[in-house]
Amino acid sequence: MSNEPTHDDGNIPAMQRLYNRIWLLAVAAMVFFLVAYVGWGLLDLLSLSVR
């Protein structure tokens, strides 16, 4: 029996498994900021008065 940690995914919390996937986290951040800035831009355009 060794003292090496086992890689049992059942014991790792879900958020820790998400944080361990750095590229998935990077893509999620890019999508979030894209949606936020596009949404903010659309809201800004819709709030302009039409002459």
PDB file of N, CA, C and O in Angstrom, chain B, residues numbered from 101:
ATOM      1  N   MET B 101       0.848  -1.178   0.000  1.00  0.00           N
ATOM      2  CA  MET B 101       0.000   0.000   0.000  1.00  0.00           C
ATOM      3  C   MET B 101       0.894   1.243   0.000  1.00  0.00           C
ATOM      4  O   MET B 101       1.802   1.349   0.825  1.00  0.00           O
ATOM      5  N   SER B 102       0.651   2.161  -0.897  1.00  0.00           N
ATOM      6  CA  SER B 102       1.471   3.366  -0.995  1.00  0.00           C
ATOM      7  C   SER B 102       0.717   4.569  -0.458  1.00  0.00           C
ATOM      8  O   SER B 102      -0.494   4.519  -0.240  1.00  0.00           O
ATOM      9  N   ASN B 103       1.450   5.641  -0.250  1.00  0.00           N
ATOM     10  CA  ASN B 103       0.853   6.873   0.258  1.00  0.00           C
ATOM     11  C   ASN B 103       0.457   7.832  -0.847  1.00  0.00           C
ATOM     12  O   ASN B 103       0.125   8.985  -0.569  1.00  0.00           O
ATOM     13  N   GLU B 104       0.482   7.388  -2.084  1.00  0.00           N
ATOM     14  CA  GLU B 104       0.125   8.248  -3.211  1.00  0.00           C
ATOM     15  C   GLU B 104      -1.377   8.494  -3.215  1.00  0.00           C
ATOM     16  O   GLU B 104      -2.158   7.580  -2.953  1.00  0.00           O
ATOM     17  N   PRO B 105      -1.783   9.722  -3.511  1.00  0.00           N
ATOM     18  CA  PRO B 105      -3.228  10.002  -3.577  1.00  0.00           C
ATOM     19  C   PRO B 105      -3.852   9.317  -4.783  1.00  0.00           C
ATOM     20  O   PRO B 105      -3.248   9.228  -5.852  1.00  0.00           O
ATOM     21  N   THR B 106      -5.036   8.852  -4.591  1.00  0.00           N
ATOM     22  CA  THR B 106      -5.761   8.230  -5.696  1.00  0.00           C
ATOM     23  C   THR B 106      -6.509   9.298  -6.464  1.00  0.00           C
ATOM     24  O   THR B 106      -6.823  10.355  -5.916  1.00  0.00           O
ATOM     25  N   HIS B 107      -6.794   9.040  -7.704  1.00  0.00           N
ATOM     26  CA  HIS B 107      -7.511   9.992  -8.559  1.00  0.00           C
ATOM     27  C   HIS B 107      -8.965   9.573  -8.695  1.00  0.00           C
ATOM     28  O   HIS B 107      -9.460   9.347  -9.800  1.00  0.00           O
ATOM     29  N   ASP B 108      -9.628   9.473  -7.580  1.00  0.00           N
ATOM     30  CA  ASP B 108     -11.041   9.094  -7.554  1.00  0.00           C
ATOM     31  C   ASP B 108     -11.867  10.370  -7.711  1.00  0.00           C
ATOM     32  O   ASP B 108     -11.865  11.223  -6.823  1.00  0.00           O
ATOM     33  N   ASP B 109     -12.572  10.503  -8.835  1.00  0.00           N
ATOM     34  CA  ASP B 109     -13.358  11.710  -9.099  1.00  0.00           C
ATOM     35  C   ASP B 109     -14.574  11.835  -8.189  1.00  0.00           C
ATOM     36  O   ASP B 109     -15.170  12.909  -8.111  1.00  0.00           O
ATOM     37  N   GLY B 110     -14.943  10.793  -7.521  1.00  0.00           N
ATOM     38  CA  GLY B 110     -16.092  10.854  -6.632  1.00  0.00           C
ATOM     39  C   GLY B 110     -15.831  11.680  -5.391  1.00  0.00           C
ATOM     40  O   GLY B 110     -16.770  12.203  -4.791  1.00  0.00           O
ATOM     41  N   ASN B 111     -14.571  11.809  -4.992  1.00  0.00           N
ATOM     42  CA  ASN B 111     -14.239  12.554  -3.775  1.00  0.00           C
ATOM     43  C   ASN B 111     -13.897  14.016  -4.047  1.00  0.00           C
ATOM     44  O   ASN B 111     -13.808  14.807  -3.109  1.00  0.00           O
ATOM     45  N   ILE B 112     -13.705  14.388  -5.307  1.00  0.00           N
ATOM     46  CA  ILE B 112     -13.346  15.760  -5.648  1.00  0.00           C
ATOM     47  C   ILE B 112     -14.626  16.565  -5.867  1.00  0.00           C
ATOM     48  O   ILE B 112     -15.486  16.154  -6.647  1.00  0.00           O
ATOM     49  N   PRO B 113     -14.761  17.705  -5.189  1.00  0.00           N
ATOM     50  CA  PRO B 113     -15.971  18.526  -5.378  1.00  0.00           C
ATOM     51  C   PRO B 113     -16.104  19.010  -6.820  1.00  0.00           C
ATOM     52  O   PRO B 113     -15.111  19.124  -7.538  1.00  0.00           O
ATOM     53  N   ALA B 114     -17.322  19.291  -7.232  1.00  0.00           N
ATOM     54  CA  ALA B 114     -17.607  19.670  -8.617  1.00  0.00           C
ATOM     55  C   ALA B 114     -16.903  20.962  -9.003  1.00  0.00           C
ATOM     56  O   ALA B 114     -16.373  21.057 -10.110  1.00  0.00           O
ATOM     57  N   MET B 115     -16.882  21.951  -8.133  1.00  0.00           N
ATOM     58  CA  MET B 115     -16.238  23.224  -8.465  1.00  0.00           C
ATOM     59  C   MET B 115     -14.729  23.056  -8.603  1.00  0.00           C
ATOM     60  O   MET B 115     -14.108  23.727  -9.427  1.00  0.00           O
ATOM     61  N   GLN B 116     -14.127  22.167  -7.804  1.00  0.00           N
ATOM     62  CA  GLN B 116     -12.691  21.929  -7.926  1.00  0.00           C
ATOM     63  C   GLN B 116     -12.369  21.269  -9.265  1.00  0.00           C
ATOM     64  O   GLN B 116     -11.352  21.582  -9.885  1.00  0.00           O
ATOM     65  N   ARG B 117     -13.237  20.355  -9.711  1.00  0.00           N
ATOM     66  CA  ARG B 117     -13.027  19.739 -11.031  1.00  0.00           C
ATOM     67  C   ARG B 117     -13.146  20.783 -12.130  1.00  0.00           C
ATOM     68  O   ARG B 117     -12.426  20.704 -13.126  1.00  0.00           O
ATOM     69  N   LEU B 118     -14.041  21.763 -11.976  1.00  0.00           N
ATOM     70  CA  LEU B 118     -14.158  22.837 -12.958  1.00  0.00           C
ATOM     71  C   LEU B 118     -12.916  23.713 -12.960  1.00  0.00           C
ATOM     72  O   LEU B 118     -12.416  24.085 -14.022  1.00  0.00           O
ATOM     73  N   TYR B 119     -12.416  24.044 -11.774  1.00  0.00           N
ATOM     74  CA  TYR B 119     -11.217  24.883 -11.675  1.00  0.00           C
ATOM     75  C   TYR B 119      -9.987  24.183 -12.223  1.00  0.00           C
ATOM     76  O   TYR B 119      -9.053  24.852 -12.665  1.00  0.00           O
ATOM     77  N   ASN B 120      -9.958  22.862 -12.207  1.00  0.00           N
ATOM     78  CA  ASN B 120      -8.822  22.119 -12.729  1.00  0.00           C
ATOM     79  C   ASN B 120      -8.789  22.132 -14.257  1.00  0.00           C
ATOM     80  O   ASN B 120      -7.750  21.826 -14.842  1.00  0.00           O
ATOM     81  N   ARG B 121      -9.866  22.468 -14.900  1.00  0.00           N
ATOM     82  CA  ARG B 121      -9.923  22.551 -16.374  1.00  0.00           C
ATOM     83  C   ARG B 121      -9.725  23.996 -16.785  1.00  0.00           C
ATOM     84  O   ARG B 121     -10.688  24.740 -16.967  1.00  0.00           O
ATOM     85  N   ILE B 122      -8.462  24.388 -16.930  1.00  0.00           N
ATOM     86  CA  ILE B 122      -8.119  25.790 -17.133  1.00  0.00           C
ATOM     87  C   ILE B 122      -8.641  26.310 -18.466  1.00  0.00           C
ATOM     88  O   ILE B 122      -9.059  27.466 -18.541  1.00  0.00           O
ATOM     89  N   TRP B 123      -8.632  25.504 -19.514  1.00  0.00           N
ATOM     90  CA  TRP B 123      -9.081  25.991 -20.825  1.00  0.00           C
ATOM     91  C   TRP B 123     -10.597  26.150 -20.858  1.00  0.00           C
ATOM     92  O   TRP B 123     -11.107  27.068 -21.500  1.00  0.00           O
ATOM     93  N   LEU B 124     -11.317  25.275 -20.180  1.00  0.00           N
ATOM     94  CA  LEU B 124     -12.768  25.427 -20.087  1.00  0.00           C
ATOM     95  C   LEU B 124     -13.116  26.698 -19.312  1.00  0.00           C
ATOM     96  O   LEU B 124     -14.058  27.410 -19.661  1.00  0.00           O
ATOM     97  N   LEU B 125     -12.358  26.970 -18.275  1.00  0.00           N
ATOM     98  CA  LEU B 125     -12.578  28.176 -17.491  1.00  0.00           C
ATOM     99  C   LEU B 125     -12.267  29.424 -18.313  1.00  0.00           C
ATOM    100  O   LEU B 125     -12.973  30.427 -18.211  1.00  0.00           O
ATOM    101  N   ALA B 126     -11.213  29.365 -19.126  1.00  0.00           N
ATOM    102  CA  ALA B 126     -10.853  30.504 -19.978  1.00  0.00           C
ATOM    103  C   ALA B 126     -11.935  30.764 -21.027  1.00  0.00           C
ATOM    104  O   ALA B 126     -12.300  31.914 -21.272  1.00  0.00           O
ATOM    105  N   VAL B 127     -12.439  29.714 -21.636  1.00  0.00           N
ATOM    106  CA  VAL B 127     -13.498  29.863 -22.642  1.00  0.00           C
ATOM    107  C   VAL B 127     -14.765  30.409 -21.991  1.00  0.00           C
ATOM    108  O   VAL B 127     -15.437  31.266 -22.564  1.00  0.00           O
ATOM    109  N   ALA B 128     -15.094  29.918 -20.799  1.00  0.00           N
ATOM    110  CA  ALA B 128     -16.276  30.408 -20.102  1.00  0.00           C
ATOM    111  C   ALA B 128     -16.142  31.898 -19.775  1.00  0.00           C
ATOM    112  O   ALA B 128     -17.119  32.640 -19.871  1.00  0.00           O
ATOM    113  N   ALA B 129     -14.945  32.339 -19.391  1.00  0.00           N
ATOM    114  CA  ALA B 129     -14.723  33.760 -19.102  1.00  0.00           C
ATOM    115  C   ALA B 129     -14.869  34.588 -20.367  1.00  0.00           C
ATOM    116  O   ALA B 129     -15.480  35.657 -20.339  1.00  0.00           O
ATOM    117  N   MET B 130     -14.314  34.107 -21.480  1.00  0.00           N
ATOM    118  CA  MET B 130     -14.424  34.848 -22.740  1.00  0.00           C
ATOM    119  C   MET B 130     -15.886  34.957 -23.179  1.00  0.00           C
ATOM    120  O   MET B 130     -16.317  36.021 -23.623  1.00  0.00           O
ATOM    121  N   VAL B 131     -16.636  33.890 -23.063  1.00  0.00           N
ATOM    122  CA  VAL B 131     -18.056  33.913 -23.437  1.00  0.00           C
ATOM    123  C   VAL B 131     -18.825  34.866 -22.525  1.00  0.00           C
ATOM    124  O   VAL B 131     -19.678  35.623 -22.988  1.00  0.00           O
ATOM    125  N   PHE B 132     -18.525  34.828 -21.248  1.00  0.00           N
ATOM    126  CA  PHE B 132     -19.212  35.722 -20.308  1.00  0.00           C
ATOM    127  C   PHE B 132     -18.963  37.183 -20.664  1.00  0.00           C
ATOM    128  O   PHE B 132     -19.904  37.975 -20.716  1.00  0.00           O
ATOM    129  N   PHE B 133     -17.696  37.551 -20.912  1.00  0.00           N
ATOM    130  CA  PHE B 133     -17.396  38.940 -21.221  1.00  0.00           C
ATOM    131  C   PHE B 133     -17.941  39.338 -22.580  1.00  0.00           C
ATOM    132  O   PHE B 133     -18.362  40.481 -22.756  1.00  0.00           O
ATOM    133  N   LEU B 134     -17.945  38.444 -23.530  1.00  0.00           N
ATOM    134  CA  LEU B 134     -18.527  38.738 -24.842  1.00  0.00           C
ATOM    135  C   LEU B 134     -20.021  39.028 -24.703  1.00  0.00           C
ATOM    136  O   LEU B 134     -20.517  40.014 -25.249  1.00  0.00           O
ATOM    137  N   VAL B 135     -20.725  38.185 -23.985  1.00  0.00           N
ATOM    138  CA  VAL B 135     -22.168  38.387 -23.784  1.00  0.00           C
ATOM    139  C   VAL B 135     -22.422  39.662 -22.982  1.00  0.00           C
ATOM    140  O   VAL B 135     -23.357  40.406 -23.278  1.00  0.00           O
ATOM    141  N   ALA B 136     -21.597  39.915 -21.973  1.00  0.00           N
ATOM    142  CA  ALA B 136     -21.802  41.103 -21.149  1.00  0.00           C
ATOM    143  C   ALA B 136     -21.592  42.375 -21.968  1.00  0.00           C
ATOM    144  O   ALA B 136     -22.411  43.292 -21.897  1.00  0.00           O
ATOM    145  N   TYR B 137     -20.513  42.445 -22.743  1.00  0.00           N
ATOM    146  CA  TYR B 137     -20.249  43.663 -23.509  1.00  0.00           C
ATOM    147  C   TYR B 137     -21.215  43.826 -24.672  1.00  0.00           C
ATOM    148  O   TYR B 137     -21.612  44.952 -24.974  1.00  0.00           O
ATOM    149  N   VAL B 138     -21.601  42.755 -25.326  1.00  0.00           N
ATOM    150  CA  VAL B 138     -22.585  42.864 -26.401  1.00  0.00           C
ATOM    151  C   VAL B 138     -23.938  43.266 -25.817  1.00  0.00           C
ATOM    152  O   VAL B 138     -24.635  44.105 -26.386  1.00  0.00           O
ATOM    153  N   GLY B 139     -24.305  42.680 -24.700  1.00  0.00           N
ATOM    154  CA  GLY B 139     -25.558  43.054 -24.045  1.00  0.00           C
ATOM    155  C   GLY B 139     -25.551  44.493 -23.590  1.00  0.00           C
ATOM    156  O   GLY B 139     -26.554  45.194 -23.727  1.00  0.00           O
ATOM    157  N   TRP B 140     -24.428  44.944 -23.047  1.00  0.00           N
ATOM    158  CA  TRP B 140     -24.289  46.329 -22.601  1.00  0.00           C
ATOM    159  C   TRP B 140     -24.361  47.272 -23.800  1.00  0.00           C
ATOM    160  O   TRP B 140     -24.982  48.331 -23.717  1.00  0.00           O
ATOM    161  N   GLY B 141     -23.740  46.903 -24.897  1.00  0.00           N
ATOM    162  CA  GLY B 141     -23.783  47.722 -26.106  1.00  0.00           C
ATOM    163  C   GLY B 141     -25.184  47.820 -26.680  1.00  0.00           C
ATOM    164  O   GLY B 141     -25.625  48.898 -27.081  1.00  0.00           O
ATOM    165  N   LEU B 142     -25.881  46.694 -26.721  1.00  0.00           N
ATOM    166  CA  LEU B 142     -27.257  46.712 -27.226  1.00  0.00           C
ATOM    167  C   LEU B 142     -28.167  47.539 -26.333  1.00  0.00           C
ATOM    168  O   LEU B 142     -29.019  48.282 -26.819  1.00  0.00           O
ATOM    169  N   LEU B 143     -27.983  47.406 -25.028  1.00  0.00           N
ATOM    170  CA  LEU B 143     -28.778  48.207 -24.102  1.00  0.00           C
ATOM    171  C   LEU B 143     -28.487  49.689 -24.284  1.00  0.00           C
ATOM    172  O   LEU B 143     -29.395  50.517 -24.211  1.00  0.00           O
ATOM    173  N   ASP B 144     -27.238  50.022 -24.516  1.00  0.00           N
ATOM    174  CA  ASP B 144     -26.866  51.414 -24.749  1.00  0.00           C
ATOM    175  C   ASP B 144     -27.475  51.934 -26.050  1.00  0.00           C
ATOM    176  O   ASP B 144     -27.963  53.063 -26.102  1.00  0.00           O
ATOM    177  N   LEU B 145     -27.446  51.121 -27.088  1.00  0.00           N
ATOM    178  CA  LEU B 145     -28.050  51.526 -28.365  1.00  0.00           C
ATOM    179  C   LEU B 145     -29.567  51.679 -28.262  1.00  0.00           C
ATOM    180  O   LEU B 145     -30.136  52.603 -28.843  1.00  0.00           O
ATOM    181  N   LEU B 146     -30.214  50.793 -27.537  1.00  0.00           N
ATOM    182  CA  LEU B 146     -31.661  50.863 -27.396  1.00  0.00           C
ATOM    183  C   LEU B 146     -32.100  52.027 -26.516  1.00  0.00           C
ATOM    184  O   LEU B 146     -33.248  52.465 -26.594  1.00  0.00           O
ATOM    185  N   SER B 147     -31.194  52.530 -25.676  1.00  0.00           N
ATOM    186  CA  SER B 147     -31.584  53.634 -24.798  1.00  0.00           C
ATOM    187  C   SER B 147     -31.431  54.998 -25.491  1.00  0.00           C
ATOM    188  O   SER B 147     -31.834  56.013 -24.922  1.00  0.00           O
ATOM    189  N   LEU B 148     -30.869  55.046 -26.685  1.00  0.00           N
ATOM    190  CA  LEU B 148     -30.742  56.309 -27.413  1.00  0.00           C
ATOM    191  C   LEU B 148     -32.103  56.764 -27.925  1.00  0.00           C
ATOM    192  O   LEU B 148     -32.931  55.955 -28.343  1.00  0.00           O
ATOM    193  N   SER B 149     -32.310  58.042 -27.884  1.00  0.00           N
ATOM    194  CA  SER B 149     -33.587  58.554 -28.410  1.00  0.00           C
ATOM    195  C   SER B 149     -33.535  58.639 -29.931  1.00  0.00           C
ATOM    196  O   SER B 149     -32.502  58.963 -30.517  1.00  0.00           O
ATOM    197  N   VAL B 150     -34.647  58.348 -30.544  1.00  0.00           N
ATOM    198  CA  VAL B 150     -34.735  58.369 -31.998  1.00  0.00           C
ATOM    199  C   VAL B 150     -35.325  59.716 -32.407  1.00  0.00           C
ATOM    200  O   VAL B 150     -36.339  60.141 -31.852  1.00  0.00           O
ATOM    201  N   ARG B 151     -34.711  60.376 -33.354  1.00  0.00           N
ATOM    202  CA  ARG B 151     -35.199  61.691 -33.783  1.00  0.00           C
ATOM    203  C   ARG B 151     -36.222  61.571 -34.871  1.00  0.00           C
ATOM    204  O   ARG B 151     -36.737  62.582 -35.348  1.00  0.00           O
TER     205      ARG B 151
END
